[in-house]
Amino acid sequence: MSAQILLLSALRLEKGRLARIVDRALQAQVYQSVGVDEQAELLVRAELYYGDWRSAGPNMLRIKGVTPREVADVVNRYMESASYACIGDPKLLDMVEAKQ
């Protein structure tokens, strides 16, 4: 996880590349909701996130408007100082860190 955060903080996304990443993420979200249960979950999430499921469409456009600078700001503000806890065998954590 720390390596991914470091990669994100060093990565300078071009606007076109970010747009392609966002498009793929939004498409994946729609394609994953092919069943009735998944569609209901998508509507519930929209209701929770936006207060009304009908306003999810316009808010998806806000996601498309995210800039590379905003991505960098989020990484620097929230992710670099994150703390993690491991539940389970601490020996396994040592093995993971050794591989990095």
OpenMM code with the backbone's topology and positions (N, CA, C; nanometers):
from openmm import Vec3, app, unit

residues = "MET SER ALA GLN ILE LEU LEU LEU SER ALA LEU ARG LEU GLU LYS GLY ARG LEU ALA ARG ILE VAL ASP ARG ALA LEU GLN ALA GLN VAL TYR GLN SER VAL GLY VAL ASP GLU GLN ALA GLU LEU LEU VAL ARG ALA GLU LEU TYR TYR GLY ASP TRP ARG SER ALA GLY PRO ASN MET LEU ARG ILE LYS GLY VAL THR PRO ARG GLU VAL ALA ASP VAL VAL ASN ARG TYR MET GLU SER ALA SER TYR ALA CYS ILE GLY ASP PRO LYS LEU LEU ASP MET VAL GLU ALA LYS GLN".split()
positions = [
    Vec3(0.0819, -0.1187, 0.0000),
    Vec3(0.0000, 0.0000, 0.0000),
    Vec3(0.0865, 0.1254, 0.0000),
    Vec3(0.1894, 0.1250, 0.0805),
    Vec3(0.2776, 0.2416, 0.0870),
    Vec3(0.3450, 0.2672, -0.0475),
    Vec3(0.3818, 0.1601, -0.1167),
    Vec3(0.4452, 0.1752, -0.2476),
    Vec3(0.3486, 0.2380, -0.3477),
    Vec3(0.2205, 0.2001, -0.3414),
    Vec3(0.1212, 0.2570, -0.4320),
    Vec3(0.0985, 0.4055, -0.4034),
    Vec3(0.0977, 0.4407, -0.2754),
    Vec3(0.0816, 0.5817, -0.2391),
    Vec3(0.2009, 0.6623, -0.2879),
    Vec3(0.3197, 0.6072, -0.2730),
    Vec3(0.4404, 0.6741, -0.3217),
    Vec3(0.4334, 0.6920, -0.4732),
    Vec3(0.3880, 0.5893, -0.5422),
    Vec3(0.3738, 0.5977, -0.6880),
    Vec3(0.2732, 0.7058, -0.7254),
    Vec3(0.1591, 0.7097, -0.6568),
    Vec3(0.0581, 0.8120, -0.6862),
    Vec3(0.1094, 0.9526, -0.6589),
    Vec3(0.1858, 0.9679, -0.5521),
    Vec3(0.2348, 1.1016, -0.5192),
    Vec3(0.3390, 1.1501, -0.6194),
    Vec3(0.4112, 1.0577, -0.6811),
    Vec3(0.5138, 1.0958, -0.7781),
    Vec3(0.4568, 1.1071, -0.9200),
    Vec3(0.3425, 1.0462, -0.9420),
    Vec3(0.2823, 1.0415, -1.0743),
    Vec3(0.2209, 1.1758, -1.1109),
    Vec3(0.2520, 1.2228, -1.2264),
    Vec3(0.1929, 1.3466, -1.2774),
    Vec3(0.1051, 1.3095, -1.3966),
    Vec3(-0.0232, 1.3014, -1.3710),
    Vec3(-0.1171, 1.2603, -1.4743),
    Vec3(-0.1438, 1.3732, -1.5721),
    Vec3(-0.1472, 1.3381, -1.6979),
    Vec3(-0.1912, 1.4332, -1.7994),
    Vec3(-0.3439, 1.4302, -1.7998),
    Vec3(-0.4067, 1.5399, -1.8345),
    Vec3(-0.5528, 1.5489, -1.8311),
    Vec3(-0.6175, 1.4412, -1.9190),
    Vec3(-0.5624, 1.4155, -2.0358),
    Vec3(-0.6186, 1.3142, -2.1256),
    Vec3(-0.6095, 1.1743, -2.0672),
    Vec3(-0.4982, 1.1443, -2.0027),
    Vec3(-0.4815, 1.0124, -1.9419),
    Vec3(-0.5774, 0.9953, -1.8244),
    Vec3(-0.5926, 1.0979, -1.7437),
    Vec3(-0.6859, 1.0937, -1.6316),
    Vec3(-0.8283, 1.0741, -1.6830),
    Vec3(-0.8636, 1.1403, -1.7907),
    Vec3(-0.9978, 1.1264, -1.8480),
    Vec3(-1.0234, 0.9820, -1.8902),
    Vec3(-0.9226, 0.9168, -1.9488),
    Vec3(-0.9378, 0.7767, -1.9898),
    Vec3(-0.9541, 0.6856, -1.8685),
    Vec3(-0.8797, 0.7125, -1.7614),
    Vec3(-0.8907, 0.6327, -1.6390),
    Vec3(-1.0298, 0.6479, -1.5785),
    Vec3(-1.0788, 0.7712, -1.5736),
    Vec3(-1.2119, 0.7969, -1.5178),
    Vec3(-1.3186, 0.7296, -1.6036),
    Vec3(-1.3069, 0.7398, -1.7353),
    Vec3(-1.4045, 0.6760, -1.8246),
    Vec3(-1.4092, 0.5254, -1.8023),
    Vec3(-1.2926, 0.4630, -1.7917),
    Vec3(-1.2882, 0.3178, -1.7688),
    Vec3(-1.3501, 0.2819, -1.6344),
    Vec3(-1.3244, 0.3618, -1.5320),
    Vec3(-1.3807, 0.3338, -1.3992),
    Vec3(-1.5327, 0.3461, -1.4005),
    Vec3(-1.5830, 0.4496, -1.4662),
    Vec3(-1.7283, 0.4678, -1.4734),
    Vec3(-1.7936, 0.3575, -1.5569),
    Vec3(-1.7284, 0.3185, -1.6662),
    Vec3(-1.7813, 0.2090, -1.7474),
    Vec3(-1.7828, 0.0788, -1.6691),
    Vec3(-1.6769, 0.0529, -1.5946),
    Vec3(-1.6704, -0.0695, -1.5141),
    Vec3(-1.7817, -0.0704, -1.4108),
    Vec3(-1.8096, 0.0449, -1.3519),
    Vec3(-1.9156, 0.0537, -1.2528),
    Vec3(-2.0511, 0.0203, -1.3156),
    Vec3(-2.0745, 0.0693, -1.4355),
    Vec3(-2.2010, 0.0426, -1.5041),
    Vec3(-2.2080, -0.1036, -1.5467),
    Vec3(-2.0996, -0.1574, -1.6029),
    Vec3(-2.1002, -0.2958, -1.6496),
    Vec3(-2.1147, -0.3954, -1.5352),
    Vec3(-2.0663, -0.3594, -1.4170),
    Vec3(-2.0783, -0.4489, -1.3023),
    Vec3(-2.2204, -0.4533, -1.2492),
    Vec3(-2.3016, -0.3590, -1.2884),
    Vec3(-2.4378, -0.3535, -1.2358),
    Vec3(-2.5382, -0.4068, -1.3381),
    Vec3(-2.5113, -0.5268, -1.3905),
    Vec3(-2.6002, -0.5832, -1.4915),
    Vec3(-2.7193, -0.6554, -1.4304),
    Vec3(-2.7072, -0.7071, -1.3082),
    Vec3(-2.8177, -0.7768, -1.2443),
    Vec3(-2.9057, -0.6818, -1.1659),
    Vec3(-3.0210, -0.7300, -1.1277),
    Vec3(-3.1165, -0.6486, -1.0533),
    Vec3(-3.0568, -0.6058, -0.9189),
    Vec3(-2.9906, -0.6979, -0.8502),
    Vec3(-2.9301, -0.6645, -0.7207),
    Vec3(-2.8237, -0.5564, -0.7357),
    Vec3(-2.7414, -0.5692, -0.8381),
    Vec3(-2.6348, -0.4718, -0.8591),
    Vec3(-2.6910, -0.3359, -0.8976),
    Vec3(-2.7969, -0.3347, -0.9772),
    Vec3(-2.8594, -0.2075, -1.0140),
    Vec3(-2.9215, -0.1404, -0.8916),
    Vec3(-2.9829, -0.2206, -0.8059),
    Vec3(-3.0404, -0.1648, -0.6829),
    Vec3(-2.9299, -0.1069, -0.5951),
    Vec3(-2.8171, -0.1773, -0.5875),
    Vec3(-2.7048, -0.1262, -0.5076),
    Vec3(-2.6533, 0.0047, -0.5653),
    Vec3(-2.6468, 0.0152, -0.6967),
    Vec3(-2.6015, 0.1383, -0.7616),
    Vec3(-2.6954, 0.2546, -0.7271),
    Vec3(-2.8256, 0.2299, -0.7278),
    Vec3(-2.9213, 0.3343, -0.6924),
    Vec3(-2.9114, 0.3726, -0.5452),
    Vec3(-2.8895, 0.2734, -0.4587),
    Vec3(-2.8752, 0.3023, -0.3158),
    Vec3(-2.7505, 0.3856, -0.2911),
    Vec3(-2.6407, 0.3502, -0.3576),
    Vec3(-2.5176, 0.4291, -0.3426),
    Vec3(-2.5392, 0.5727, -0.3887),
    Vec3(-2.6070, 0.5881, -0.5017),
    Vec3(-2.6344, 0.7225, -0.5520),
    Vec3(-2.7191, 0.8004, -0.4521),
    Vec3(-2.8161, 0.7331, -0.3921),
    Vec3(-2.9010, 0.7972, -0.2916),
    Vec3(-2.8174, 0.8423, -0.1723),
    Vec3(-2.7260, 0.7552, -0.1282),
    Vec3(-2.6408, 0.7890, -0.0137),
    Vec3(-2.5413, 0.8993, -0.0467),
    Vec3(-2.4774, 0.8899, -0.1612),
    Vec3(-2.3733, 0.9864, -0.1976),
    Vec3(-2.4308, 1.1235, -0.2318),
    Vec3(-2.5439, 1.1237, -0.3031),
    Vec3(-2.5935, 1.2485, -0.3596),
    Vec3(-2.7261, 1.2955, -0.3004),
    Vec3(-2.7867, 1.2164, -0.2123),
    Vec3(-2.9112, 1.2555, -0.1502),
    Vec3(-3.0352, 1.2208, -0.2306),
    Vec3(-3.0183, 1.1929, -0.3568),
    Vec3(-3.1299, 1.1552, -0.4427),
    Vec3(-3.0719, 1.0777, -0.5602),
    Vec3(-3.1225, 0.9601, -0.5841),
    Vec3(-3.0658, 0.8770, -0.6905),
    Vec3(-3.0741, 0.9446, -0.8262),
    Vec3(-3.1740, 1.0336, -0.8456),
    Vec3(-3.1884, 1.1013, -0.9753),
    Vec3(-3.0775, 1.2026, -1.0020),
    Vec3(-3.0109, 1.2471, -0.8971),
    Vec3(-2.9035, 1.3448, -0.9169),
    Vec3(-2.7681, 1.2779, -0.9404),
    Vec3(-2.7663, 1.1453, -0.9463),
    Vec3(-2.6397, 1.0747, -0.9675),
    Vec3(-2.5814, 1.1043, -1.1058),
    Vec3(-2.6665, 1.1150, -1.2065),
    Vec3(-2.6178, 1.1410, -1.3423),
    Vec3(-2.5359, 1.2681, -1.3524),
    Vec3(-2.5921, 1.3830, -1.3115),
    Vec3(-2.5146, 1.5073, -1.3173),
    Vec3(-2.3885, 1.5026, -1.2305),
    Vec3(-2.3965, 1.4308, -1.1192),
    Vec3(-2.2789, 1.4218, -1.0334),
    Vec3(-2.1693, 1.3344, -1.0938),
    Vec3(-2.2072, 1.2419, -1.1809),
    Vec3(-2.1059, 1.1638, -1.2528),
    Vec3(-2.0220, 1.2562, -1.3415),
    Vec3(-2.0855, 1.3609, -1.3920),
    Vec3(-2.0118, 1.4584, -1.4723),
    Vec3(-1.9077, 1.5307, -1.3868),
    Vec3(-1.9390, 1.5501, -1.2578),
    Vec3(-1.8405, 1.6107, -1.1686),
    Vec3(-1.7174, 1.5221, -1.1561),
    Vec3(-1.7384, 1.3902, -1.1533),
    Vec3(-1.6251, 1.2983, -1.1461),
    Vec3(-1.5382, 1.3143, -1.2702),
    Vec3(-1.6027, 1.3311, -1.3855),
    Vec3(-1.5266, 1.3497, -1.5091),
    Vec3(-1.4498, 1.4810, -1.5108),
    Vec3(-1.4905, 1.5757, -1.4261),
    Vec3(-1.4242, 1.7047, -1.4213),
    Vec3(-1.3050, 1.7119, -1.3269),
    Vec3(-1.2716, 1.6009, -1.2629),
    Vec3(-1.1576, 1.5994, -1.1701),
    Vec3(-1.0287, 1.6263, -1.2478),
    Vec3(-0.9449, 1.7115, -1.1916),
    Vec3(-0.8189, 1.7480, -1.2579),
    Vec3(-0.7020, 1.6701, -1.1982),
    Vec3(-0.5940, 1.6572, -1.2737),
    Vec3(-0.4746, 1.5917, -1.2194),
    Vec3(-0.4256, 1.6586, -1.0906),
    Vec3(-0.4381, 1.7886, -1.0826),
    Vec3(-0.3951, 1.8604, -0.9623),
    Vec3(-0.4785, 1.8184, -0.8405),
    Vec3(-0.6086, 1.7994, -0.8615),
    Vec3(-0.6951, 1.7554, -0.7523),
    Vec3(-0.6583, 1.6150, -0.7044),
    Vec3(-0.6213, 1.5280, -0.7970),
    Vec3(-0.5765, 1.3934, -0.7603),
    Vec3(-0.4516, 1.4035, -0.6737),
    Vec3(-0.3564, 1.4840, -0.7172),
    Vec3(-0.2319, 1.5019, -0.6408),
    Vec3(-0.2601, 1.5602, -0.5028),
    Vec3(-0.3524, 1.6550, -0.4957),
    Vec3(-0.3876, 1.7153, -0.3665),
    Vec3(-0.4444, 1.6118, -0.2697),
    Vec3(-0.5317, 1.5253, -0.3196),
    Vec3(-0.5905, 1.4218, -0.2339),
    Vec3(-0.4831, 1.3255, -0.1848),
    Vec3(-0.3950, 1.2853, -0.2747),
    Vec3(-0.2875, 1.1937, -0.2349),
    Vec3(-0.2010, 1.2587, -0.1272),
    Vec3(-0.1604, 1.3812, -0.1508),
    Vec3(-0.0729, 1.4496, -0.0550),
    Vec3(-0.1426, 1.4791, 0.0776),
    Vec3(-0.2695, 1.5109, 0.0718),
    Vec3(-0.3397, 1.5509, 0.1938),
    Vec3(-0.3861, 1.4324, 0.2783),
    Vec3(-0.4386, 1.3295, 0.2130),
    Vec3(-0.5033, 1.2228, 0.2883),
    Vec3(-0.4274, 1.0899, 0.2888),
    Vec3(-0.3522, 1.0620, 0.1859),
    Vec3(-0.2954, 0.9282, 0.1746),
    Vec3(-0.1540, 0.9171, 0.2297),
    Vec3(-0.0742, 1.0200, 0.2159),
    Vec3(0.0652, 1.0085, 0.2588),
    Vec3(0.0802, 0.9914, 0.4088),
    Vec3(-0.0135, 1.0440, 0.4862),
    Vec3(-0.0013, 1.0338, 0.6314),
    Vec3(-0.0928, 0.9256, 0.6889),
    Vec3(-0.1394, 0.8354, 0.6049),
    Vec3(-0.2297, 0.7299, 0.6510),
    Vec3(-0.1537, 0.6306, 0.7384),
    Vec3(-0.2235, 0.5787, 0.8375),
    Vec3(-0.1693, 0.4749, 0.9241),
    Vec3(-0.2439, 0.3455, 0.8961),
    Vec3(-0.1744, 0.2350, 0.9103),
    Vec3(-0.2343, 0.1057, 0.8808),
    Vec3(-0.2190, 0.0127, 0.9998),
    Vec3(-0.3123, -0.0779, 1.0113),
    Vec3(-0.3056, -0.1806, 1.1142),
    Vec3(-0.3211, -0.3155, 1.0463),
    Vec3(-0.2530, -0.4131, 1.0988),
    Vec3(-0.2602, -0.5476, 1.0434),
    Vec3(-0.3226, -0.6385, 1.1483),
    Vec3(-0.4272, -0.7080, 1.1086),
    Vec3(-0.4910, -0.8035, 1.1975),
    Vec3(-0.4529, -0.9417, 1.1474),
    Vec3(-0.3942, -1.0186, 1.2327),
    Vec3(-0.3537, -1.1530, 1.1932),
    Vec3(-0.2115, -1.1807, 1.2364),
    Vec3(-0.1469, -1.2665, 1.1639),
    Vec3(-0.0121, -1.3115, 1.1965),
    Vec3(0.0898, -1.2037, 1.1576),
    Vec3(0.1574, -1.1406, 1.2531),
    Vec3(0.2543, -1.0357, 1.2199),
    Vec3(0.3729, -1.0889, 1.1397),
    Vec3(0.3992, -1.2176, 1.1444),
    Vec3(0.5086, -1.2751, 1.0645),
    Vec3(0.4800, -1.2593, 0.9161),
    Vec3(0.3531, -1.2696, 0.8786),
    Vec3(0.3168, -1.2523, 0.7370),
    Vec3(0.3432, -1.1099, 0.6910),
    Vec3(0.3216, -1.0129, 0.7770),
    Vec3(0.3487, -0.8737, 0.7431),
    Vec3(0.4983, -0.8547, 0.7166),
    Vec3(0.5818, -0.9158, 0.7986),
    Vec3(0.7257, -0.9078, 0.7777),
    Vec3(0.7653, -0.9667, 0.6438),
    Vec3(0.6987, -1.0744, 0.6035),
    Vec3(0.7290, -1.1365, 0.4745),
    Vec3(0.6906, -1.0459, 0.3589),
    Vec3(0.5799, -0.9760, 0.3715),
    Vec3(0.5354, -0.8842, 0.2664),
    Vec3(0.6322, -0.7677, 0.2543),
    Vec3(0.6732, -0.7096, 0.3676),
    Vec3(0.7663, -0.5986, 0.3656),
    Vec3(0.9013, -0.6393, 0.3089),
    Vec3(0.9444, -0.7618, 0.3364),
    Vec3(1.0725, -0.8106, 0.2849),
    Vec3(1.0707, -0.8209, 0.1332),
    Vec3(0.9540, -0.8534, 0.0739),
    Vec3(0.9441, -0.8653, -0.0707),
    Vec3(0.9506, -0.7298, -0.1392),
    Vec3(0.9131, -0.6237, -0.0660),
    Vec3(0.9149, -0.4903, -0.1264),
    Vec3(1.0548, -0.4395, -0.1183),
] * unit.nanometer
topology = app.Topology()
chain = topology.addChain("A")
for resn in residues:
    res = topology.addResidue(resn, chain)
    for name in ("N", "CA", "C"):
        topology.addAtom(name, app.Element.getBySymbol(name[0]), res)
